[in-house]
Amino acid sequence: ATDGDASTYWTTSTYESFSDTKDGVGLVVDAGERRELSQLSVTTGTPGFTAEIRAGNSAEGPFDTVVGASKTVGRTAVWDLEGADPRYYTIWITDLDGRARVNEVTAS
């Protein structure tokens, strides 16, 4: 999802609903070092899922700090990020119907 090739992608497992078993599923993005990003953009092949951006300083989490508000994702989505300078950002999917696919993630 970060290789610059929109034909490749990361995908979730298939879920009818995960609200009874967990509060979401996510893709961790490594910024390479601690840095404050102003925006994170996603291109997807499966519009309609709901996600927020969370932040943390370990690839394993925790990702407790929400830095990009929850929104329903279309073919593309852009989050303005606030309040953190972590190394790791997570696209945290909180609602989906079946499967979510993230084709490309870019940050600035």
C-alpha positions, 0 to 999 in steps of 0.5 A: 500500500506504500509502494507507489503502485496503485495496482497492488494493495493491502486487504483485510480479512472478510468480515460480516461484522466485527463489532462483537469481537473487536473494535477495528482492524488496521494497516500500520504505516511506518514514517521511518522516524518520528515526524509530524505529518500534516496529511495522510491520503488513501486510495482504495478499491473498496469505497464505503468503509469507515476509518480513522487515523491513529498514532503510536511509537511502536509498530506493535502499538498501542495506537491510542491517539486519534490524529485523524477523525473518523470518516467514510472512505470513498475511492480516495480520502484525505485526513488532516492530521493533528496532535502527534509526532509519532513514527507509526500511523494506523489506518484504523477501520472501524466499520466495513461490509465484507472486506476493505482494500487499501491500494495506496497510502501517501503522507505529507 
